[in-house]
Amino acid sequence: MSAGQWIAGINAVAAALEHDSEHVLEVLIEAGGRNPRLTEIEQRALQLGISARRVAQQALDGVAGGLRHQGAIARYAGARSHDENELPALIEAAAGRALLLILDEVQDPHNLGACLRSAAAAGVTAVVIPKDKSAPVNATVRKTSSGAADRVPIVRVTNLARTMKAIRDAGVWVYGLAGGEGGSLYALDLTGSVALVLGGEADGMRRLTRENCDALAHVPMPGADAAGGVESLNVSVAAGVVLFEAVRQRALRP
């Protein structure tokens, strides 16, 4: 998009400048803003040769379109993503310890942003999402991810089932998380190269996605059987649970 999109918020703008500055077109800072981080953002942008302007709060409110901007917004050339042909090299570079998160049709940008935030914190090798019927990595995703969209490789693929087969052929075990199906998550060995697959908000994993998993597993939830208990976890919460179970296991078996 030639005009770019606007990203809003101190963390989102600072992360874009730090990790993906070549795509930042300009930065707008609230005139009279007292947060010292606003000055840091302004100075960093100018150091990078990026236009940084002080404007009235009302102007920021209008451009941000309802997003909470905290006095800083940036015009961004487009969300950074990796080509699916780069995935084999990312897996190989992980030297037998690849950790992939595959999201099948997660369409809520807030959920996608939260998943990316957990993925970055867990040190994932890459997050794989389909090009169709998945939330785009837009301003809302970038804001919700608190900058994680700039730190974790995001691979958008044309055919998710085909990509999953290629991942398995590369020596990665692929585990699909499905409520109440398969064995317990905590019985899986997640210390080697693994991919963890989560389905979308409405229908979970699609049939072909399930068929391309080596096994299905679930997160045990004692409260699910109790009266009034929850039946499933939000996809972003589930992502955090499964990723940090992998982190826990890997810490015990370096």
C-alpha positions, -999 to 999 in steps of 0.1 A, spaced: 0 0 0 16 32 -11 0 54 16 10 31 44 -10 22 75 -9 39 109 4 21 140 -3 36 174 11 34 208 45 40 224 56 3 225 44 -3 189 61 27 175 93 22 194 95 -15 183 89 -6 147 118 19 148 140 -6 166 133 -37 145 119 -26 112 128 10 106 131 7 69 93 4 67 86 34 90 77 64 67 71 90 94 64 95 131 40 119 147 45 129 183 20 148 205 31 184 210 35 191 247 35 154 256 53 149 289 62 112 287 100 111 283 97 81 260 80 104 234 112 124 232 132 92 229 111 80 200 114 114 183 151 114 187 155 78 175 134 85 144 155 115 135 187 95 141 174 70 115 166 97 90 129 94 95 106 124 96 93 131 131 68 159 137 51 173 167 14 177 162 -17 186 183 -34 158 203 -66 163 182 -46 156 150 -33 124 166 -67 114 177 -80 118 141 -53 98 125 -53 70 151 -89 63 143 -99 53 179 -67 34 188 -51 45 221 -20 62 208 -3 74 240 10 104 221 29 85 194 18 71 160 38 61 129 30 57 93 42 22 83 48 9 48 34 -25 55 36 -54 78 68 -74 76 64 -110 67 86 -139 56 81 -159 24 72 -195 29 104 -205 10 124 -191 39 109 -216 64 133 -245 57 163 -223 64 147 -210 97 141 -246 108 176 -257 98 191 -228 117 174 -239 149 196 -270 149 171 -296 160 153 -273 185 129 -255 162 97 -243 179 69 -233 154 35 -220 162 9 -226 134 -24 -207 136 -51 -220 114 -75 -192 105 -72 -170 136 -93 -141 124 -95 -118 154 -66 -93 153 -65 -90 190 -61 -128 193 -34 -128 167 -15 -100 184 -17 -118 217 -5 -150 201 25 -132 186 33 -116 220 35 -151 236 54 -165 206 81 -138 209 84 -143 247 88 -180 242 115 -175 215 97 -193 187 114 -200 154 85 -187 134 47 -183 134 30 -197 104 -4 -184 93 -24 -189 61 -27 -159 37 -65 -164 34 -91 -162 62 -65 -151 87 -63 -117 104 -38 -94 86 -8 -81 105 -24 -47 108 -22 -18 132 -44 -35 157 -23 -67 157 9 -47 160 -6 -27 190 -18 -58 208 14 -76 202 34 -48 220 60 -49 193 62 -87 190 51 -85 154 85 -70 146 105 -96 166 92 -129 156 93 -142 120 58 -144 106 54 -167 76 22 -163 56 16 -194 34 -7 -201 5 -15 -237 13 -13 -245 50 -17 -283 46 11 -284 21 33 -263 43 26 -286 73 37 -316 52 69 -299 43 75 -291 79 71 -327 88 94 -338 60 120 -314 75 120 -335 107 96 -314 128 69 -332 149 36 -315 144 11 -316 173 -25 -302 169 -42 -289 200 -79 -298 201 -102 -296 231 -108 -329 247 -91 -349 220 -59 -370 220 -36 -373 249 -26 -346 275 -3 -318 263 19 -326 293 26 -361 280 42 -348 248 79 -345 244 84 -309 232 122 -308 236 131 -313 199 119 -297 168 81 -293 172 53 -273 157 22 -266 178 -10 -261 159 -40 -241 171 -73 -236 153 -94 -205 147 -119 -190 171 -151 -205 156 -144 -240 144 -109 -249 155 -86 -267 131 -98 -275 96 -100 -311 85 -68 -310 63 -50 -293 91 -59 -321 115 -49 -347 90 -14 -332 86 -7 -334 124 14 -362 137 -9 -364 168 -36 -344 186 -34 -333 222 -54 -312 246 -48 -290 276 -63 -308 307 -89 -285 323 -103 -299 356 -129 -272 357 -144 -281 324 -164 -310 340 -176 -290 369 -209 -272 368 -205 -239 351 -169 -248 340 -154 -234 308 -153 -257 278 -123 -243 260 -96 -217 263 -93 -186 241 -68 -193 213 -44 -167 226 -45 -181 261 -40 -217 247 -11 -205 227 6 -192 258 0 -224 277 13 -247 250 43 -226 241 55 -222 277 51 -259 283 76 -263 255 98 -237 272 95 -255 306 106 -288 291 135 -273 272 148 -257 303 148 -290 320 166 -307 291 190 -281 276 
